[in-house]
Amino acid sequence: MSLLQIHEPGQTPLPHAEDCVAVGIDLGTTHSVIAISRNQQVEVIKDEHGHSIIPSVVAYGNAPVVGADAKQQQAQGEAAIISSVKRLMGRSAADIHAVAGQMPFELVDDSGALRVVIGKRTLTPTEVSADILRHLKRMAERAVGKDVKQAVITVPAYFDDAARTATKDAARLAGLDVLRLINEPTAAALAYGLEHAPEGVYAIYDLGGGTFDISILKLEKGLFQVLSTGGNAALGGDDIDHALAEWISRQSGAAPETAAQLHQLLAIARGVKESLSEQQTTQVAWLGHSVAVARGDLEALMLPLITKTIQACELALQDAGLAVSDVQGVVLVGGSTRIPLVQQQVETCFGKPALRNINPDEVVAVGAAIQAEALTVGADHLLLDVVPLSLGIETMGGLAEKVIYRNTPIPVSASQEFTTYQDGQTAMKIHVVQGERELVDQCRSLANFTLKGIPPLPANIARIRVTFTVDADGLLTVSAQELHTGTQQQVEVKPSYGLEIHEIETMLRDSMDFAQQDIFVRMLIESKVEAERLIHDLQAAIKRDSTLLEPEEKRQIDARIQSLRNAISCDDRDWIDMEVQRLAEISNPFAQRRMDKAIGSALQGSHIDDYEAETVREAHA
Amino acid sequence: MKKAAAAAVKASTYSVMSNYFAVLGIEPTYELDESVLQRAYIAVQQQCHPDRQVGKPESERHAAILRSMDANEAYDVLKSPLGRAQQMLALQGIWVNGEGPDQKKPDQALLMEMMELRESLSEAKDEPEIAKVRQEIQEHMKACDAVLADAFRAGDYERAAQIAMRFRYLGKSLEEAMARQYQLKAAL
């Protein structure tokens, strides 16, 4: 029994922006952050311990536990944890060899899909990421007392199609509708409001715990273009910790002998690194030895690592065909950019002071939140993204024929015609790949499908048009059509990294089992949202069609709205549901009259046709 | 009713696909200023990009996204001199892009020139030799650009067509030369 909403074309209001909020999420390798922007004010969400920076680790005991609590469970030996799962996003079993040894847990091949082994369970990276996202979503819901259903999630600029799809699937599992995936550097630029800054080229230097990324962005008239990206997926603050731990061990002459001791030493090293960002010297106690560490000692250890990042910056500029002098500004992202030597080296390289007044751990989430608000409420700026890696299909001899080239702006649709190589061939295998290399083996396999029903013709006669469409999130759909018969097939590129649709659905069901703890909170929130939506819709309808309402009827409806408001303010779900029912019943005759009126006017005029004729004229202009 | 209308929009988009200048609302010209192109492109995207369709009805959104894709394609084609030349010729019904039927045939002299170029590429033994061939190709291409501008200004489409084909072949040879150069460098 819901109220009919009627809108003129082009005047559809935004979908209840006030009932459910859209969030921005930085789903990071070592930690994740969630933020909300309302009325252009960004709030970084804190958990019940007051932390906004949530370690991207999940402990799998009875139910998944995320963040600092997971780390604690691990320390107490209660559960094993999964960390750095972002490195595995979009990887398939074929990649196990490439990543083996880098991950502190076992990986298995489950009929082509890559899974992580943890205790008795095996999980896909997507499922683990979904657990992190679910935790962040609950944090936000608790903080704002509203349903959180929509999100902008950031991904590294170099993420390929499979990794982006995996990220989107993880969001879906966590009950989040992804408004847009945006590149991390672009999010950082948004956080600094660079869309209002002078036009020009900006460099985003992102040194996190485990990865380093450099991106060159061009900004013009509120528009962001990614020009080039570079970096090192295995270089970050953790490497500095390791180097320092080794140094302390050497200085003290006491090497760690157990895993627990190594753990402890690494924690000491991290502490030293952080305090030396503020002080010149510090003193540490390690296995009964006392070691003095000066900032100069640490800097000598860090310099080779930082030099590598600076070289990557120079390379990224070269890729974009630019010189250092073309760069208007530099943005620092990632906790490791708090290190004075990093700041100094970056500023020397680019010859100007860097932007670093926003917390470098939160800046990406802040930008994502701004974009989430922009996509639900509207904004002046526009993000124009590009395809990070070329997309193509396999042709005879294992060659990769590119259909969409890297750095093509998205959304984009491109076609290429192919033909059969044998007489009477009635089917064609379409193997979709991504990468810059010429040979399919060196590219990343995204999907396989077969176009059947090609009419048996001599070789080279059949004409098969393959169309690639990449949407604004950078996600690919491929279709193939035989032009003589019109036989057509379409796939959304997805399966290669291992998740089938039915598998996602099973996982969605499974995820319900773990939601028990929050189910009551959730049901209350849902009821409140539903109730507020009804009030909102009804009041909008009354405003628009007041002539269809008798004064007595209006008085009754107003009274019921007031009762419902009381119920909402008391947080009583049963009462809210009952009042919703009553209000819907009493306003039903009004809804009927509005529907009759709408049908009447639809029969008279044709706004839509008029409107579309206009669009066509515009397209011809 | 809605569905039919959406299809009509799509079909009409296809018919204008052959005119990338029109997609971006700019006068067809070979000598196109980059900033003019960029401005026109951004103006269309400000209206039509998927991110700008928040809360709009489905039919409108769909039409806008198609137009956003067209604009991306048009921008991509028109920002290169060869793309512009091919587009200018297509407007005259002359096809020299190497795809689809009705392609104009290159003349004998052009074919001979390209065969010789390919030979000198395959005969080059080391990196400096390839670099030399590569530089020659780049100089030829620069000259093509100037001749094309002249031909279009004079409305001499036959001449423009031959030069555009030469331009395209040279571009392919340049790619080949660069790939070989890279190979030889990597082998060092």
Interface residues (C-beta under 8 A of the other chain):
Chain A: H7 P9 G10 T12 P13 L14 P15 R180 E220 K221 G222 L223 A374 L375 T376 V377 G378 L382 L383 L384 T408 P409 I410 P411 V412 S413 A414 E417 T469 D471 A472 S606 I608 D609 Y611 E612 T615 V616 A619 H620 A621
Chain B: M1 K2 A5 A8 V9 S12 T13 V16 A22 V23 G25 Q38 I42 Q45 Q46 H49 P50 D51 R52 V54 G55 K56 P57 S59 E60 A63 I65 R67 S68 M69 N72 E73 Y75 D76 E99 G100
